[in-house]
């Protein structure tokens, strides 16, 4: 699954990496402990142009009676996207990229549960595959998103059986292309990211609280089991 992640790159780097524009001032700041229901940066296609926007993390389907569903729909399993009513129509027409620089997972065999941080060895930003929707609240429209998950790769399997679906840069255009709406073209993109291109290490339990959002969250920590920091 994906329950916390980071986006620490400067905006200039993100604009270049995702070949996107900002049509409005999004007041972006680097984030080191992004949690469900918080605002997240996303990239969508608007009439052939990549545009940065902000979504609430936790999908609220357009048909929802209230916003309580958001906390339960932070992730969507890739295997059921084409069948579940909540996701089927979004897969066809409301796909997005959710930029990140890393994400966290927890090892429950250590007490208290200990977080690990997972990122690309290159330290470059990347994109989770996401879906979004718009819900009409009593006070106006709310745009929200979910992060798609897939089977874990060999690096992450010892920690969790799922991982976020990370797109290769050359796959991102297809994912965003509004002319593509067939699941047979889209679902093959949602595969485990190559483990040899990623690394994972222990970090401080301070990550356990979403109130902690600073560079200290991603500083390597000693192995609580007494081993090395390597996996």
C-alpha positions, 0 to 999 in steps of 0.5 A: 500500500502507500500511506505516507510519502514525500515530495522534496524537490524544488518546483523548478525541478518538478516543472522540468521533470514533468514538462508541466505548467502551473496555471495558478500559484499553488504555494508549493513547499517541499513535504517530508511526511505527506499523510492521507486527507492532506493536499497533494500535488498532481499532474493532469492533462488539460487539452493536451497540456500537462498542468500541475494542480492540487487534490485532496488525498483520499478519493471522494467519488462524485456519487458519495453522500459525504466526505467520510469515504476519503480516508478509506480510499487513499489507495486503489488496487490495480487488479480491480480498477476495470471492474469496481464502480468507484474506479472503472469510469475514472480509469477511462477518463480521470487519470493523473500523475502524483509526483513523489520523491519517496514513500514510507512503509512500516515493519510491524515485527519491531515494537514500536513499529518502525518505518523504512523509507523507499526511494529511487537510487538516482534520488530523482522525483517520480510519479505514482499512477493515480485516479481523481474525481470531483465531488460536490460538497455543500460548500463547493467542488472538492477534487480528490485522488487515490494512489494505485497499488500493485504487487511489491517488487523483491526489495519491498516484499519482505516489508509489505506485499503491496507497493504504489504503482510507479510509472516509468517516465516514458509511460507517463504520456500514455497514462495521461493521454485522454485519447487512451481509455481501454484497460488493455492499454492502461493496466499493463503499465501498473507493474512493480517498479524494478527493485534494482533501481530502488533502495530502502533504509530505516528512518526515525519513528518520528515519521509515525506522526504526520505532525512531523514534517521535516528533513529529519524524517528521511535521515537514515536511522540505526537498525532497531534489530541490531543489524545493518541499515541495508536490506 
